[in-house]
């Protein structure tokens, strides 16, 4: 299977955790699929049909920190601006909050759409991941051929929820799979497993099924010969 392999690095990033509006803003430890879809569209320069696109990734960061930010909470107003005859249409308050940020993030993104190579070679918009100010740089954009292997390792990646009972580690996380741009950008949620450590397929608690074979990146191999396994997802549901 031929795929596009994109390696990108940044200084900081943050992936907004939903349902928090004031005081604190946690971050996912990995980019949600909706963020990956937006990143692809940014490189292309337009919304693209998500059907048929499959992706996998490896994501790491060097550390975490808290950043102090503020937002302006505005509401409609009336009357005049002080000492003027100009109408006052808005008023509000400044609300500080703490945002969790990830320091020195690194993303290796795999896409089954090798035809998108030119878009990532010359991205249409500024390369960001997470917030609009979280600038990234592409360190390499190549095509590679994946191999089917029985012995792999998985680490720092996103796995389907169904694998939660098959692996010895991981955290079940509810993430936005897509945003419905025809319905006020409402998120479409999906459960995933975030894996923040390395596990090997020969681990005693790694449950195999008959005829299991995994796609692996032959360029990312450990000293004991295990290649990086890749579990692909779709934006329209697995």
N, C-alpha and C positions, 0 to 999 in steps of 0.2 A: 504494500500500500504506500503510495507516494503522498507526502504531506508537506505543507509549508511549516517551517520552523522559524519562529521569530523570537529573538532574545532582546529584551528591553530592560533598561535600568533607570532608576530615578533617585532623587534625594529623599523625598518623603512622599507618603500617600496616606489616604484615609478612605475607607469604604463605609459610608454612612449606615449606621444601624437604624432600622425603622422604629417608629413609635416613640422616639425621644425628641422633644421639641425645645425644652428649656434645661438649663443648669449643666447637663452633661451630654456628650455626644460620643458614644462608643463606636468602635469600628469593627467590622468583620476582620478576621485574620487573613482572609483570602478574598480576591475579587469575586463578587457574585456573577453568575452568568449574564445578567442584564448589563453589567459593566463591560464584560467582554464583547457583547454584541454592539454596544455603543462605540467601543474602541475600534472594532472592525469597520463600522459605518463611517467613523471619523477618517480613517485612512482612505477609504473609498471616496468619500466626499458626498455621500448620499445614503439614504436608507436603502438597504438591500433586502431581498426576500430571505427570511431566516430558514425557510424550509430547505432541507438537504444539507445545511451547514452543520458540521460536527467539529467539536473542539475538545482539546485536553490541555492541561497546563501544569507547570511546576512553578511554585511561587514561594519565595523566601524574603526575609528582611532581617537586618542586623540587630534591631532593637525596637523598643516602644518608648513613647514619651507622651506627655500631656501638654497641649498647647492652649493658651488662653485666647479665646476669640470673643467677638460680640456680634449680636444681631440687632437690627432696629425693628421693633414690633410696632407696626403702624395701624392706625384706624382712621376712618373718615372723621372729619371735623367741620366746624362751621365758625363763623365770626371773622375777625380781622387779625392779621399779623400785628404784633405789638408795635405801636407808634407808627402804623401805616394804614392806608386804606385798601391794601391788598387782601383779598379773601384768603382765609386759612382753610385748606382742603384736607390736610393730613396732620396728624399729631401722633406722638408715640413715645416710647422709652427705649433706652439702650439696655439690653440684657446680656451680661457676660456669661460665658459657659466654657467648660473645659472639653476639648476635643482630643480624642486618642489619635495619635499619628504613628505610622510605621516608618522607621528610619532605614534608608538604603534598601528599598525594595528592588527585587529582581524577578522578572517574569519570563519564563520560556513558554511560549504559546505554540500549540500545534493545531493546524487547521487542515481539513481535508480538501480545501479549495486552493489548489496550487495555482489556479488562474488568477488569484489575487496577489501574486508575487509583485507585479508592477506597482500596485497600490501601496504596498508596504515599503517598496524601494523608494517611492516618492509620495509620501502621504499627503493627502489634500489639505488637512488641517494640522495644527500643532499637535504633537504627540503627547497625550496626557493619559493618566490612568487614575481614576478616582475623581477628585475634584478638578475643576477647570484650571486651577493654579498648580497642580501636581504634574509638572513637566517631566517627560521621559525621553530617553534617547534609544534608538534601535542600535544595538551593538552588532547584530548580524541578522540577515534575512536570507534564508536558503531553503532549498527543497531537499528532502531526504527520503529514503525508502525504509519504512518500518519493517521489522521482522516478527514473525510469530514465534514465541518462546514459551516454554513451560516454567522456567525458572526466572523470576523477575524480582525487582524490588519496587516498592511504592513509597513515595515520601512527598511531603509538602504539596499536596494535591487535593483535588475535589473528587469525591467518589459518589456514585449513586446510593440512595438510601438503602437499597436492597443489599448492599455489601456490609451493612452495619453488623449483621450477625455472622459474617464470614471472616472478619479480620480481628486481630487482638488489640486494636487501638482505634482511635478516631472519635470525633464528637459530632453528633447529629445536630445540624443547623438548618434553620428555615431561612431561605434566601430568595430574593426576587429572580425568577428565571427570565422573565421578559417584562417590559412595560407596555401597557396597552395604549398606544398613542392615539387611538380613536375613541378612547374613553377617559380623557383627562389624565393620561399617563398613570393609570391605576396599575399597581404591580400584580403580576401573576406569580404566586408563591410555589415553591417546590422544596422538599426536604432533601438534603445532601449530607454527606459525611465529610468533614474537614479532617484531613490527616496531616498532622504537623510533625511527625517523626518518621523514621525509616522502618519499614517492615519488609521481611523477605517472604517469598511465597513458600519456602520450605519450613516456615515457622510452625510449631506444633499446633498453634491455635488459628492458623490461616486455613480456613475450610475450603477444600477443593471439591469440585464436581468432576464427574467423569468427562474426559476429553477436554479439560480446561486448557486453553492456550491463550496467551495474551500478546497484544501488540507491544513491541518494545523499541526503544530508540537505541540502535547499535552504537551510537556515538557517546552514549552515557553509560559506561560499564564500570562496575566496582572491581576491586582487586581480586575478588573471588569469582569473577566472571558473570555476575548477575547484571542484566541490563535494566535500564529504567523502564518500568511498565507504564503504559498509557491507557487510561480509561476514558473513552470519548463520551461526550454528552451532546444533546441537541437543544436548541433554543425553544423547540416546540414540544418538548417532553420526551423522555427516554422510553 
